[in-house]
């Protein structure tokens, strides 16, 4: 069996690039009354969402930022090359810390899969918010994907099977380690068991501060965003809300408008 990229396994088990491009675009347009053509994917990893973005039309462009060279290489040598030649020219990837604003400005910037949780200090999160604000066009929007609830903080282990074309059934294991209630920092791991029986242990590891929705909104407002709102899951869809019922686990989006 050929070696399996951990990035492909991550994309198949964790990401939903088609959903994000379709629905977050709709929210952007309903909130700003403008279409989003340019997109920046922060902490982009393998760049699947950025590549999905440019499939919409010849006018759509995307930039993926990450500070690790290895996933960026996968993004440019695998995902980008699977696009048509014109689409390949519409997307680019750059090794850059997201705390530094980009010269190019964008209609929409996203931090997905809770990636901004790598910032443990309020000063760093505020700096990131200010950097994003400077990198947005007028009437631009910033989407942060946030997870929370008590079930996200307890030691736990979840398994699921994903089907990988040409490979077979792969078991994905999401492991939650001990949560520190003082620092609000916790460790998480993703492992994969291959059809051969071999394990990719700690294929991905995370050392995250678990930020509250309210404190993130306060930071975004302090950074200069004119408005923030919460997209909260209700059934199979997300809706703007200002209050919500307690959930043991949730994935929500904070939208900040310039």
Secondary structure, 3 states (H helix, E strand, C coil): CCCCCHHHHHHHHCCCHHHHHHHHHHHHHHHHCCCCCEEEEECCCCCHHHHHHCCCCCCCEEEEEECCHHHHHHHHHHHHHHCCHHHHCCEEEEECCCCCCCCCCEEEEEECCCHHHHCCCHHHHHHHHHHHHHCEEEEEEEEEEEEECHHHCCCEEEEEEEEECCCEEEEEEEEEEEEECCCCEEEEEEEEECCCCCEEEEEEEEEEECCCHHHHHHHHHHHCCCEEEEEEEECCEEEEECCCCCCCCEEEEEEEEC
